Structure formats: C-alpha cells, structure tokens
Amino acid sequence: MKYNQLNISSKKHKRIVGRGISAGRGKTAGRGTKGQNSRTGSKRNPLFSGGQTPIMQQLPKLKGFKSKKAKLTNLTTDKLNQLPESIIDTSVLVKYNLIANPYLRIKLLNGSKFTTAKEINLYKASKAVIINIQEAGGVFNKTNPPLRTKKSQTK
C-alpha cells in the first residue's frame, strides 16, 4: 500500500447528544443535572462574573473626554505693536517667534493701544481689539489659518 492510496476520511464522527439513554449521551446530554448551564435558551453576558461585580464595573471611569477641536492660542496686542511689519498674519508671527507654527488658530486679546495702522489677518479678535485697531487706522480681517499639506511620500 502506498501513501497516496490510503483511504482516510477527513470528517470526525459527530456525536449525537440528547437522544435517550441507549445513545450514550441521553437524558442530561452532558450538561450535568441542574444549574444555570443545564438550562436551554439562557446565554450569559460575556462580562458576567457569576454574581460578582464584573471587572468592567470595578475599573475607575475616565474623567471628561478628549476634544478633537483645536484650541485657540491667545496673543496680546503688546507683542504686535513691536513688530515692524504693516501686514500681520500667522507666517509673520512665526517669523518673529511669537507662535510655534503657522497652523494655529489665534485669538487676539487686548493689551495695549495700537500706535500705528496695521492690517491684521488672524482667526479671531476681541471686540475691544477690533475697535482699537480701527481707531489707529488699521484693519482686522478674520481668516482661517492655512491648511496643513500632506508630506510627500518617496520610495
């Protein structure tokens, strides 16, 4: 007899349960006599721990949530008065190291009065600052910060 001529069935014999005493697996069908697991139709929650407090309820809950909304960066007018530029936007603020990167959403807050007329293009400003800029002869334009570009992938 050769190996490729062997007659082997790949199916395992399926045991039939619950078909009477003479079948070998009758009456309780291997479930035991009484108890929760012997009954039909009842399935337990996978987190159920036999009446004990489940592990998920024992663990402490996390406080709050993480907001995916970008936070505003506050900037006062004191720092903008010192800049020699007449048009101020996020790229100018990065150039003078007032902010970390040009993609931040910046809110301009009142610090000191503007002495020179400047055009300011930022995300937000307080009402007092806008009035202050207009009194000095400047203009405030509400603009969104530039969008980040995806880095080019080289292989």
C-alpha positions as CSV (number, residue, x, y, z in Angstrom):
1,M,0.0,0.0,0.0
2,K,1.2,3.4,-0.9
3,Y,0.7,6.7,1.0
4,N,-1.5,8.2,-1.8
5,Q,-3.7,5.1,-1.8
6,L,-4.7,5.3,1.9
7,N,-8.4,5.7,2.5
8,I,-8.8,8.2,5.3
9,S,-11.9,10.2,5.9
10,S,-11.3,13.8,6.9
11,K,-14.6,14.1,8.8
12,K,-14.6,13.4,12.5
13,H,-17.6,11.4,13.7
14,K,-20.2,13.9,15.0
15,R,-21.5,12.8,18.4
16,I,-25.3,12.9,18.7
17,V,-26.5,14.1,22.1
18,G,-29.8,14.1,23.8
19,R,-31.4,11.1,22.1
20,G,-32.2,8.8,25.0
21,I,-30.2,6.6,27.5
22,S,-29.2,4.0,24.9
23,A,-27.4,6.6,22.7
24,G,-24.8,7.0,25.5
25,R,-25.3,10.8,25.7
26,G,-29.0,10.9,26.7
27,K,-31.0,12.4,29.5
28,T,-28.9,15.4,30.5
29,A,-26.8,15.2,27.4
30,G,-23.5,16.0,29.2
31,R,-24.8,19.2,30.7
32,G,-25.0,17.9,34.3
33,T,-28.1,17.7,36.4
34,K,-29.1,21.2,37.5
35,G,-27.8,24.7,37.3
36,Q,-27.5,27.6,35.0
37,N,-25.6,25.8,32.3
38,S,-28.0,22.9,32.1
39,R,-31.0,25.0,31.0
40,T,-31.7,25.8,27.4
41,G,-32.2,29.2,25.9
42,S,-30.2,31.2,28.5
43,K,-26.9,32.7,27.4
44,R,-24.8,34.7,29.8
45,N,-23.3,38.1,29.0
46,P,-19.5,37.6,28.3
47,L,-18.8,40.1,31.1
48,F,-20.9,38.2,33.6
49,S,-18.8,37.1,36.6
50,G,-21.2,34.8,38.4
51,G,-22.9,37.4,40.6
52,Q,-19.6,39.1,41.5
53,T,-19.2,42.7,40.3
54,P,-17.8,42.5,36.7
55,I,-14.3,43.7,36.0
56,M,-15.6,46.5,33.8
57,Q,-17.6,47.9,36.6
58,Q,-14.7,47.6,39.1
59,L,-12.4,49.7,37.0
60,P,-12.4,53.5,37.5
61,K,-14.0,55.6,34.9
62,L,-12.0,58.2,32.9
63,K,-12.9,61.8,33.6
64,G,-14.0,64.1,30.8
65,F,-13.3,63.5,27.2
66,K,-10.6,64.5,24.7
67,S,-11.9,67.2,22.3
68,K,-10.6,66.9,18.8
69,K,-11.3,70.6,18.2
70,A,-8.1,72.6,18.0
71,K,-7.7,75.1,20.9
72,L,-7.2,78.8,20.4
73,T,-3.9,80.4,21.1
74,N,-4.2,83.7,22.8
75,L,-1.9,86.6,21.8
76,T,-1.9,90.2,23.2
77,T,-1.6,93.4,21.2
78,D,1.5,94.3,23.2
79,K,3.6,92.0,21.1
80,L,2.1,93.1,17.8
81,N,2.9,96.8,18.5
82,Q,6.6,96.0,18.5
83,L,6.6,94.3,15.0
84,P,7.8,96.4,12.1
85,E,5.5,94.7,9.6
86,S,2.4,96.5,8.3
87,I,0.5,93.3,7.4
88,I,0.4,90.7,10.2
89,D,-0.6,87.1,9.7
90,T,0.4,83.7,11.1
91,S,3.5,83.5,8.9
92,V,4.8,86.8,10.3
93,L,4.2,85.7,13.9
94,V,6.2,82.5,13.2
95,K,9.0,84.6,11.7
96,Y,9.3,86.7,14.9
97,N,8.9,83.5,17.2
98,L,5.6,84.6,18.7
99,I,3.9,81.3,17.8
100,A,5.3,77.8,17.2
101,N,3.7,77.1,13.8
102,P,1.5,78.9,11.2
103,Y,-1.3,76.4,11.5
104,L,-2.6,77.6,14.9
105,R,-5.9,79.3,15.4
106,I,-5.0,82.6,17.1
107,K,-7.3,84.9,19.1
108,L,-6.0,88.5,19.6
109,L,-6.6,89.9,23.0
110,N,-6.4,93.5,24.3
111,G,-3.1,94.5,25.8
112,S,-2.0,98.0,24.9
113,K,-3.3,100.5,22.3
114,F,-2.2,100.3,18.7
115,T,0.0,103.3,17.7
116,T,0.4,102.5,14.0
117,A,-2.1,101.4,11.4
118,K,-1.7,97.7,10.6
119,E,-3.6,95.2,8.6
120,I,-4.1,92.1,10.8
121,N,-5.3,88.8,9.3
122,L,-5.9,86.4,12.1
123,Y,-8.6,83.8,13.2
124,K,-10.3,85.8,15.9
125,A,-10.1,89.0,18.0
126,S,-11.9,90.5,20.9
127,K,-14.3,93.4,20.2
128,A,-12.1,95.8,22.1
129,V,-9.1,94.9,20.0
130,I,-11.1,95.4,16.7
131,I,-12.2,98.9,17.9
132,N,-8.6,99.6,19.0
133,I,-7.2,98.6,15.5
134,Q,-9.8,100.7,13.7
135,E,-9.1,103.8,15.8
136,A,-5.4,103.5,14.9
137,G,-6.4,103.4,11.2
138,G,-5.8,99.7,10.7
139,V,-8.0,96.8,9.5
140,F,-8.8,93.4,11.1
141,N,-9.7,90.6,8.7
142,K,-10.9,87.3,10.0
143,T,-9.1,84.5,8.2
144,N,-8.6,80.8,8.8
145,P,-5.1,79.5,9.4
146,P,-3.5,77.7,6.4
147,L,-4.3,74.0,6.0
148,R,-1.5,71.5,6.6
149,T,-0.3,69.8,3.5
150,K,0.4,66.0,3.4
151,K,4.1,65.2,3.3
152,S,5.1,63.7,0.0
153,Q,5.9,60.0,0.3
154,T,9.1,59.0,-1.5
155,K,10.0,55.4,-2.1
